[in-house]
């Protein structure tokens, strides 16, 4: 069981079903993502314009990381557009997590429509310099 912001108890299965309902009943598309690496970690940056921080979900599940950003879909599709070039829908993307990632140390932040996820490498896979005697 999880607790939400209103101190009401929310069943994890209900949360998963509501996410699945949104993905099947309303349009969703993959956010644009950059992934880069340094010695200690991989960094994933996903663009999700129009999404509020409280509407971003990041989950680890069965060796995968799921990213979901909920938009005000009904409001957006009911507008009277003069010109419409942007895609409309929720953001969803799934990534397989390598065993080189230390899942217990993954962190994330959301600012200015961008989700940044830090995926630290396990110590065993980080480059090491061996001193020669």
N, C-alpha and C positions, 0 to 999 in steps of 0.2 A: 504494500500500500504506500502511496505517496500522499503528501499534503499539498494543496494548492495555496495560493495567496490568501484566500478567504477562510483558511483553517477548516475547510471541508475536506473530507477524506475522498480521494479519487483512486479508483481501481486502475492499476497499470494496464490491464486488459481493455478497460473502457477507453483509456487514453489512446492506446494503439488502434482500437477499432475506429475512433473518431478521426484519427489521422488517415487511416486507410479509406474511410468514407469520403473525406475531403479529396484525397488523391484520385478516387474513382468517380466522384460526382462533379468535380470542378476541374478546370484545366490546370495543369502544372507543367513546368519545364525546368530544365537543368540550369542552375546559375552558372555564369562564367567563372572559372576558377583558375588561379595560378598556384602552382606548387613549386617551392624551391627548397634547397637543402644546404645545410652547412655542416660543420663537423659534429655538432651535438644534436641536431634536430631537423625535421622536415617542417615546413611552414606552409599551410594551406590558406589561401585568401579567396573567399567567395563573395561575389557581388550580388547583393539582394536589395536593389533600390526599392524604396517604398515600404519596406518591412520594418516593423518596430521591434526593439530588443526583446520585449516580452512575447513576441510572436515567432521567435526563432527557437527551434528544437535541434539539439545535437545529441545523438544517442549512439552508444556502442552496443552492438547486438550480433552475436554469433560470428565474431571475426570481421564485422563490417562496421563502418561509421556511416550513419544516416544523417543528412542535413535536410531540415525542412524549414521554410520560411513562409508564414501565412500572410497573405495580403487581404485587403478589403475587396475581395473578388466581386461580390454582388454590386457594391457601389461603383467599382471601376467599369464593369460591363454595361451598366445602365446609363452611363453618361452619353450625351449626344455629341459625338466626336465630329469635328470639322476635318481634322487630320489625325490619323492614328498609325504610328510607326512602331511603337513599343509592343512587345508581347504582353499579354495579360494572363495572369494566373499566379498560382503559388509556386514556390521554388522547392525542388526536391532533387537530391543527388545522393547516391550511395557509393561508397568507396570501400574496397577491401583493405583491411589493415594488416600490414606485414608483421611477421613475428619479430622483426627487428625494432618495432615500436614498443616502448614501455607504456602500455595502456593506463597504468595507474598514475602516470604523470601528465597525461594529456590535459591541456588547458585551452580556454577559448575566450575571446572577447568580441563584442559587436559594437561597432561605432561607425557612424556616417554611412550606413547601408552596406558595410562590409563585415563579414564574419572572418575572423582570423583564428585559426586553430594551430596550436603548437603541438607537434607530435615528437616528443623526445625519443632519441634512440637509446636502446639498451646499452649499458656500459660495454658489454661484450662485443658490440659491433662498431664502436667508435674507433677511429684511427688512433694508434698508440705509437709513440716513438720509443725505441729501445736504445738505451745507452750502451755503447760498446766500451768494454773495459780493456 
